[in-house]
Amino acid sequence: MTQSDFLPIILGSDENAYGNARLIHEAYHIKPLLLCTRLLFPTMHSQLFQLVQIDRFDHDEVFPGALLSVLEKHAAPNKKIIVIPCSDYYASLLTRHYAKFKGLIANHFVSEELLDTFDTKDKFYKLCETHGLDYPKTIVCGPHERESALEGMEFDFPIVVKPENSNAYDYLHSDFEGKKKVFFFHSKDEYLKMINSMNKSDYHGKLIIQEFIPGGDDAMRVINSYSDEHGKVKLMCLGQPVLEEYAPKTLGNYAAIISRTDMELYQKIKTFLEEIGYVGFSNIDMKYDSRTGKYMMFEINPRMGRSSLFVRAAGLNMLSTLIDDVVYGKEQDCKFSDQTGLWTNVPKSVLQKYVTDPTLSKEINSLFKQKKVLRSLWYPKDINLKRIITIARYNNGHIKNFKEFYFEKK
């Protein structure tokens, strides 16, 4: 590893982890440590990191001791260690055990109290009300209320149903027929069929039942931001998803995003984040409601998202902002993205087939012609034969998944 003033440690091995390793390599030409239980497709055969595999690393009883051991091993005078979680459960583990790592990690994370607010949707929507943010009509039901939850529902079908935290460990590791990250139902019978299956599983968490906000994937919006340890926002980038994923395990994840600019929305979300004392990276999902002209808040993820490279497509490097802050102590005003670029996690052929809005299709083709496109896993400085084969298999999997699972949401 090249000597430097800091050591990045990435937790996870998915698209998000690869994207962060890529950002570090682009800006600093060093290899971070990548800690995970096993390598997933996106990070296979990559030369961008030093791999540290730890059995059951994502388990609560293993994580704090294992990470502490790594931190102590690499601690050195005049070298700061930053830790980058790439999933909600790693972000949660870091927050809950942060006191054990005091003095060893240079960057900061949201408080456990605030994290609980984000993970608990009824608390989160009360927070939105307090700060003047809109959100969809919602029912939150416990495991014993699932069958009766639709009684007295104050909105119509279709409805959207999801676990309170689809990335939580207990949902990720549950198993039942028809399991998805997000469900769309057009009738009560469809809903009850899924509930009957879920009730036989080990998932005992809450469910979120929401009105469906009209509009397709391109009505979604996402804002990624970074806030320093004092809660001051230092970077914001708005994106318009043009396509989401449809395979059951990844349904609702963004497949492609075009970066946008909206200073009014930036200022509104910036004020919200600073009022609640938010610290670190945030990934905020919302949807534009054409009926009211309002943005409806869905959730805040306390980490960089798997689609966060859309910020790089807009010309900004989120990790450089973090490192400038916590490693080099640079004073900086908030940067608002004002460039247009396309990030895609799927092949161009998928975008051409499934992005049906003529205006967006034309814009996507134009961005390809202008070479303003960033692909998650295709990084010219990290290419070898095995990786090329891996990426080809990954892309082919996307083509098959869209062919099998795509449906019209509007």
N, C-alpha and C positions, 0 to 999 in steps of 0.2 A: 504493500500500500504506500502510495506517495505520502511523504510527510506533509502535514498541514496543521492549521491552527484548530482544527476540529475533527471529530469522528462522527459521521452519521450512522445511526443504527435504524434499520427498517424492519418493522414487525409485519410479517406476512409474505406471501409469494404469488399474489394474484396480479391482475392488470394494474392495479393501483401501486403495488410494490414495484413492478417493473417501471412504471412511469416515473416514480420517485427516484429510482436508481438512474434512470436516463437523465432526469433534470440535474442530478448531482454531477454526472459525468460531463454533460454539456457545459456546465458552468465552472467546474473545478477539476475535472480530470482525475478524480480519485474514486476508489472503490469503497462503498459503504459495507458494513456488515449487514447481512440479511438473515434474520432469525425467524425460523418457522418450524413446523412439525414435518412438513414435506414440501417438495417443489410442485407447484401447479403448472399447467401448460404455459402460461405467459412468461414464466421465468426460466423455463428449461433451456439448457444449452447456451445460457447467456454468460458473457465475460464481464459484466458490469459490476459485480459484487463479490464479496467473500461470503460463502454460505456457511451458516451455523445451524445445523438441524438439532432440535431438542425434542425428545419424545414427550408428548402431551403438554407442549409448551402453552397451548391455549386453554389449559385447565387452571382453575383458580388456585389449586393447591401446589401447582408446579411453577406457575408464571413468576411470582415475586422473587423466589429464591434463585431461579434460573437467570432472570434478567439482572438481579443484583450481582451474581457471580461474573457475568459478562462485563458489567459496568466497572466493577472493582478491578478486573483483569486489565482493562484498557484505560483506566484512570491514569492521568499523567499531568504534571505541572504545565501550565500554559496551554493545555489542550482541552477544549470544551466538547462534551458529548451531547449530541442532539438525538432524540428518539422520535421516530415517525410511525405512528400506528396506521395500519392500512385497512382496518375493519372496525366496526362498532364494538365488537367484544374486546379487541386489543385496546381501543381507546378507553373503554370502561375499566379494564384491568389496570391500565396506567393511572387513571384518575383515582381509583379506590385504593391503590397501593402506593401512591406517589410519595407519601411520608417516608416510606422505607428507602427511597432513592434520593433523599434530600442531599443536596450538595453534589450529586453525581450527574444529574441531568440539567443541561443549561436552559432548555425551553420549558414552557409552562402550559398547563392544560386547564380546562374548566373545572370548577369546584364539583365535588360529589353531589352537592345539593342541586346545582344547576343541571348536571348530567341527568339526575333523576327526573327533573322537570321535562327535559327533552324526551326521555324514554317513556314517560307516562303522559299519554296524549291528552287526557283530561286536564292535567296540570299545564301542559304546554299551551292548550287553547285558551285557558284562563289567562296565561301570560300574554298571549296575543291580544285578548280583549283589553287587558290593562294598558297595552301600548298601542292600541288603535290599529292592529293588523287584522285583516279578514281571514276567515277559514271556512271550509265546507261544513254544512250541517252534519253532525256526527253523533253516533251512539257508541259508547264504550261499554263493553259487556264482559263480565267475568266468566269463567269456565262453566258455572252452573246456570248462567243466564243465556247461553247460546241459542237454545231452541225457542225461547220466548222473546228474544231480543227485538224482533221485528214488530211485535205488538205495539201499537200506538206510534209507529214510525211516522215522523212528520215530513217525510219527503218520499218521492216516488221512485220506482224502478226506472232505469237500471241503477244498481248500487255497486259500490266498491267495498270489498272486504279484505282485511289484511291483519296479520298478527300485530300486536302493539309495537313490536320491534322485530321485523322479519330477519334481521341479521343477528338477533340474540342467539346465544349458544343453544338454549333449550329448543328453539324452533328449528334452527339449522340441523340439529341432530335428532329431531323427531321424524317419524315416518308414517305416512298414511296415503291411501289411494287418492290420486288427484291433487296431491300437495303442490302448491304454487307459492310464489312470493307475494303475489297480489291476485285476488279473485274478482271477476266481473260477473254479476248475476242479473238476469232479466226477469226472474220470478222467484217467489218464495220457495217453490219446490226445488229449484236449482240450489238455493242457499241451504235448505235443510238436508239435501243429499250430501253436500260437502260436510256439514256439521256432523252428520251421522258417522262419516268416515273419520273426521278429526277427533271425535269423542272417544274413539277406540285407540288413539295414539297416546304418546307420553307428553304431548303438549298441553300444559295446564295454564298457559298465560291468557291475557286478555285479548279480545278481538276489537278491531276498529271497523265500524260500519259507517260508510259515508255516502252522501249523495254524489252522483257522478256529475262532474262539471262538464258541460258540453264542450266538444272539441277533440281533435285528434292529438297525436304526439306533439305536433308543432304548436299547440296551445300551452305546453309546459314551459316553464322558465326555471333556470337554476342560477344561483349566485354563489360563487366561491370567494372567500375572504380570509384575510389574516389579521388578527388583532394582537397587539403586543401585551406584555405582562400587566400593563396599566389599563388595559381594556380599550385602547385607542386603535381604531381600524387603520391599517396601513396599506391594504390592497383590496380591491374589489373587481370582480369580473363577472359580467352577466352573459348567460348563454341561452340560446333558443334551441332546445332539442328539436331535431327534424325527424328523428326516428328513435323508437325505443326497441328493446329486445322482447321476444315473445315466447321463448322456451320457458317451461314452467318454473325452473329454478332461478331464472334471471329476469322473469317478466317484470317490466317496469324500469329496468336498468336502461340508461341512455346508451344508444348505439351510435349516434352522431349528433353533434352540436355545432351550431354557428354562433360565434361570439357576437354580442350586440352591445349597444350603449343606450342607457336610459338614466340620465342624471337625477331625475325626480325619484325613480325607484331606488337608485343607489343611496341617495340621501335619506330616504325613509328607512331602509334596512340598516344603514350605518348608524342612524340615531338609535334604532332599536337595540342593536348589538352593544352600543356604548352605554345605553341606559341600564341594561341587565348585567353589565360588567363581564362581557364575554372575553375569553382569552384563548388564543391559538387559532387553528384553522377551523373554518366552518363551511359546510356544504348545505345550502338552503334550497329546498324544492318548493315550487309553487305552481299554480296554473292560472292563466288568464281567463276570466269568466266574461265571455262576450255579451252576456245578458246584462251585466252590471258595469262592465269596464273596470272591474277590480281584480287584483291579484290575490288569489286564495292560497294561504299558507298551508303546506302539508307537513313539513318537518324540517328540523335542523340536525344534520349529522355532525358530530364534534370531531371532525377529521377531514382530510382531503378525500374526495370521492374517487371512485374508479375511473370517472370521466374527467378528472381534473386537468388532464393534458389539454383540454379545450382552452385553458388559460394560456398555455404555452403557444397554441395556435394563434392567439391574439397578441403574441409578442412579449408576454410577461412570464417570469419564472417565480413561482410561489415559494420555492425553497430558498432561492436567493434572497427574497424578502425576509424570510425567517432568519437566515444565517447573517445577513447584514445587521439584523436587530440584535440577536442574542449572542453572536460570536464577536462581531466587530463594533457593536454599540453605535451604529450609524443613525443619526437623527434623520428621519424622512417623513415627508408629508404623505398623505394617502394617495396612492396611485389608482386611478379609475381607468379600466380598459376602454380604449376608444378605437380599437382596430377590429377589422372583420377577418376572421379566418375560420376554417372548417376543421374540426377534429372528428375522426371516424374510427370506430372499433370494428367496422364491417367492411367487406369489399365494395368497391365502386359499383359493381353490378347489383348488389343488394339495394344501394341507395337509388339507383336508376329505376329499379322495379317497384320499390315500395314507398318511395317518397312521391306522392301523386299530385301534390299541389304544383301547378305549372310555374308559378313565380319562384318557389323554393327550388324546384328542379333546375330551372334556368340559372339561379344563383349558384347552386352546387356545381354545375358544369363550368360556370365561369371561374369559380375558385380553383377547380382542378386545372383549368387552362392557365391560371395565374400562378400555379404552384403554391397556393396558400392553403395547403391541406397537410395535416399532421395525422399519421396513422399510429395507433397505440404501440404496436409491437414491432413495426418496421423501422429500425434505427440503423442507418447505413454503417455506423461505427461499431455495430455489434452483430455482424453477420458472419455466419459460417454455414457449412452445408447442413449440419444437423438442425440448426436454428431455422434455416430456410424451409426445411421439411416440416418442422414443428409449426411454423406460421402458416404454411400451406394447409396443413391439417386443421388448424384452428379456424382459418377462413372458410374452408370447406364445411366445417361444422356449422358455422353461421348460415351459410347458404341452405343447408339441409333443414336447419331449425326454422328459418323463415318460411320455407316451403311447406313445412308440416304444421307450424303453430300460428302463423300470422292470422289475425282477424281484424276487422274494421271496428274501431272504438267509437266513432262518431255517432 
